[in-house]
C-alpha cells in the first residue's frame, strides 16, 4: 500500500528532473556549427613568380605559377656546368617559403627564406658576394 502512495510522486520527480536536465543540457548537445555563421574563405589565387639566379659567371631565369592555398611549385635545371633548384610554397596571405640551391663545377650555394611580397614587388636573396636569387611576384 505504501508503494502505491509514493509512485505518483516518484514519477513527478522523475519527469521534472528529466525536463530540467534536457533544458540545461540541450544547448550543449546542439550542433555548434549550426549556431555559428561560417566565415567565407577567400578563393585561392595564382601567383606568377619570376626568379633570376645571378652567379659570378651567368644569369638564368625561371618562371613558376603557384596557388595561394598552401601549394608548392618547383623548377630544376641540370646541365653539365651547373644545376639550379628552386622550391617555393605559398600561403593564403601571399607568404612565400623559398628553398633554393645553385651548384657550379666547383661551388654550391643553398638558402632558405620566408617572405611576403605584394604583386609587382621584387626581393633579392642570397650571399653578399656570391650567388643571388631575385624573386618577383607578377
N, C-alpha and C positions, 0 to 999 in steps of 0.2 A: 504494500500500500504506500509506503514512503517513497518507493521508486516512482510511482505514478504521479506523485505531487511534485517531485523535483525535475521530471523530464521536460515539461514545457519551459521551465526556467533555464535549463541547460541549452535548449535549442535557441532561445532568445539570445543567450550569451554567446553561443557559437556563431549565430548569424551576425550579431553586432561586431564580434571580433573579426570575422571574415570581411565584413564591409569596411572596417577601419583599415585592415591590412591591404585590401585592394585599393582603397583610396590613397593610402600613403605610398604604396609601392608601385602603383600604376605608372607614374612618370618614369621610374627607374627601368621599367620593363619596355617602355616605348622605344621606337627606333630613333636614335639621336640624329641620324642623317636626315630624317623627315622633318625634324624640328628646325634644323639649321639650313639656311639657303646656301646652295652650292656656289662657291666662288668660281667665276668663269676664268679659265686658263687661257692665256694668250696662245694663239696658234704659233707653231714654230716657223721661223723664217730661215731662208737660205742665206748663208754668209759666203760671199765670194772673197776668197783670201788670195792675195798675191804675195809670194815670197821671193826674195832676192838673196842669194848666197854670194857673199863677197869674200874671196880668198886673195892671197898675195899674187896669184897668177891669173885668176879668171873671175868672171861674174856670171852666175847662172840663175835663171828664173823658173819658178814653178807656180802653177795656179791650182787651187782646190776649192771645192764647194762643200760646206758642212752645214747641217741643220742645227738650229739653236736649241734643240731639245735634248741636250746631253749626248750628242752624236759625235763621232770622230771621223777623221779623214787622214790620209797619208799620201806622201809622194816619195818615191825612191828612184834614184838613178844610180846605176852601177856601170862604169866603163873602166877600161884598163888603167887610166891615170887618176881617177877619182871616184868617190862614192858619196852621195848625199842622201840623207834620210830625214824626212820631216813628218812628224805625227802631231796632229792638233785635235783637241776636243773642245767643244763649245757648250755653254750652258744657257739657260733662259735669259740671263742678264748680259749677254754678249761677253761673258767672261771666257777667255781663251787659255787653255793649258797647252803649251807648246814644248815638245821634246824633239830636239834636232841634233844630228851628227853629220860632220863632214870629214872625209878621210882623203888624204893625198897619198902620193907614193912614199913619203917619209914622215907624215904627221897625221894626227887625228884630233878633232875637237868635238866635244859633246856638251850640250847645255839644255837645261830645262827652265822654263819661265811660265809665269801665270800673270796675265794682264787683262785689262778691259780697254777695248778700243771702239770708238764710235765709227760709223761709216765714213769713209774718206780719210780717216786718221792713219798715220804710219808710226811705227816704232822700230827701233833697231836694237838687236840683242847680240851679245857675243863678247869676244875679247877686245880689250882696248887696242892692242897692237896685232891681233890675229884675225881669224875668221869672224865675219859678222853676218847676221841674218836680218834682213829688212822685212817687216810684216805690214801689209796694207789691207784694210777692210774696204772692199769696193762696194 
